[in-house]
Amino acid sequence: MGIHRHSVVACLVILLSCAGQAQAQALSRPEALLKKMTLDEKLGQLVQRAGGRSKALNSKLDDAELERVRAGQVGSYLHVAGAEPLARLQKVAVEGSRLGIPLLFAMDVVHGYRTIFPVPLAMAATWAPESEERAARVAADEATSAGLHWTFAPMIDIARDPRWGRIVEGAGEDPYLGARMAVAQVNGFQGGNLLRPGSLMATAKHFGAYGAAIGGRDYNSADLSERTLQEVYLPPFYAAARAGAGSFMAAFNDIAGVPTTANKDLLRGLLRERWGWQGLLVSDWGAIGELINHGVAADRAAAATLALDASVDMDMVGGVFADDLKDAVSKDPARLKQLDEAVLRILRVKDQLGLFDNPMLYADKDREARELLSPEHRQAARAVARQSIVLLKNDNKLLPLRAPDIRTLAVIGQLADDGLSALGSWRAQGKAEEVITVLGGIRSALPKGVGITYVPGADPRSDDLSGIPAAVKAARRADVTVLVIGEDYDLSGESRSRSSLELPASQLELAKQVLAAGKRVVVVLANGRPLAIPWLAENAPAILETWMLGVETGHAVADVLFGDYSPAGRLPAAFPRTTGAVPFNYSANPTGRPADPDLKKDTVRYHDLPITPQFSFGFGLSYSEFRYSELAQSAQSVDPGGRVDISITVENTGGVASDEVVQLYVRDPVASVARPVLELRGFKRIELASGARKRVTFSLTPEQFAFWSPRGQWLIEAGRIDFWVGASSTDLRANGSFEITKTHTGTAPAAALPTRVIVSSN
Ligand code: BGC
């Protein structure tokens, strides 16, 4: 097709004049603003202050604080909320400060703002990223209606040691599952575009290996190989960066001696330069000053320079950038340039959120009143809560309970009526009195006429066993006992690591006595981490893992107990047999002496314990049963750029409508470095009516087998790949293999890449 000569000339003229205009308007709004800023005003943008003392919420700031805002000494507040008070505060910044730069308001809205959803570990147990996304959307709608712009979530640290209290905040042990949940939350919070009304800027945290804290002790050093870092801990972060997370938070801890807050290679080198992410990087609470404790900075000025050099933009609460950076940047033009970059990144985020055009965007009291704890939000929380429940054991189909067969029911356990514990760690504006507890849920589900007794029995917080006899008496008299035991809200979360994964002593004692006395006893576990429960696993006929399910806990548990909903949650992290068996991970490397349950010695195992976990990764029972059949694959080999489709039919043969989570695992059996014995590379939660069948197709590409080579690049080696489709990492139902034809390099962490899944009726 020919193009006329004079039309080419006309195009050139247009292009040139556009370029001229563009030059005249070349400065973006943040850039133009930067030019007008004094050094103090620049430093002020880097400052994030807490509304309240410590972490308590306070949006009504005193005069001295407001004076700081007027003087342009603050860029952001955290732990503030409320449409009205935040509008007043924003007005001070916009109308009272010289340049009128709006403030960013932030909070840890982690699993809900007022409508509290299940804790993130529980939401990961849904294996339904679409549910995570919905939960994050509801949280964003509520939080933005209360004036917030920014949440410190999702927490996407991989956690392979359940002693670590913060395992409750993330998606568990697996990078592939973790990456899917990370993306779902970023999309949910941000709604795809920061400018969209109701968009809450997400923070991927805590970059990059906070979950690898040695011994599971919070804040502790991590010391791990570059391969493990790249393949296991970083993929959810890569996925979150690609999904457009507006902000990242640097972790408190050090990796092999380099505190992350000062880790230039990781922050500036990998995150910004290699991954190309240009969002707002915030420190964790006071972490810049803590560089002194880490022993890499002699004083606050040195700490400030290290953090700025590593490309940390905002100083959460520490006041180090505010007080101790000025000297360095006034003396050194290179530092000043780094400061300008940090300021620009902060201003850009404010611009992207639309705050320069409408700083009062989220100051709408009426919307706030409508959104918080709306009936639809409660409904959504109930739907996600019941999806999170994992059925660990169900001997002789004790569950579901048939209400008509019950005349008397005993509910036992202090946790059965503990609204606060049901909310879990990071409760934002959740209120214990708004929680439907397990007891409340059971009461509202039971038909009238059924006698119900409630006895607290024993409190997980105390060693007092004096309430147990009354519990035993109630269990003895009842047709059915629902025994709710586990951890209270204060046993998991930040700075809540435990040296033991056993049930608190009072809970185990209560269980032993009630199980000995009661006729049909269902154990409902409530906890924020995988526990070691060998006694229960052996002796309880039925165990439901219900984590901490948020504001709709009781309804969700009752839905499952009475069979209105068949449980289909799957463990996002294995339950060990004993504390001494952690860390344990299904996706371990093979050894020269592979674990073989039949070989009694000289293999990789403990002398006194089976090598398997109590309940494995991906495990969970159902009220129904499923048959996997007709495995097919589209090709026997795949070239770079190609794909292999793996299809399987899943049929609900158990007579009860239920979801099933179809899981795809892979292994590269021979490579230049040992590859894990199994890796999750696809999953899909599907709904199946009784007798229904569905065909699930997973599409794999060679890039999903890239590993971190000793040369520091993603490498895909030619050779055989084995795969399995099944119901858990230890219930593999069908398998096959294919060849990757050529060795080539990849660009991204394999676990970060999503497997396309198509479900068709069949
Ligand atoms: C936690 C972060 C949190 C911050 C603000 C810190 O102690 O590590 O996860 O976002 O506090 O509350």
Boltz pocket constraint, residues with backbone or C-beta under 6 A from the ligand:
constraints:
  - pocket:
      binder: B
      contacts: [[A, 55], [A, 78], [A, 108], [A, 152], [A, 205], [A, 284], [A, 285], [A, 494]]
      max_distance: 6.0
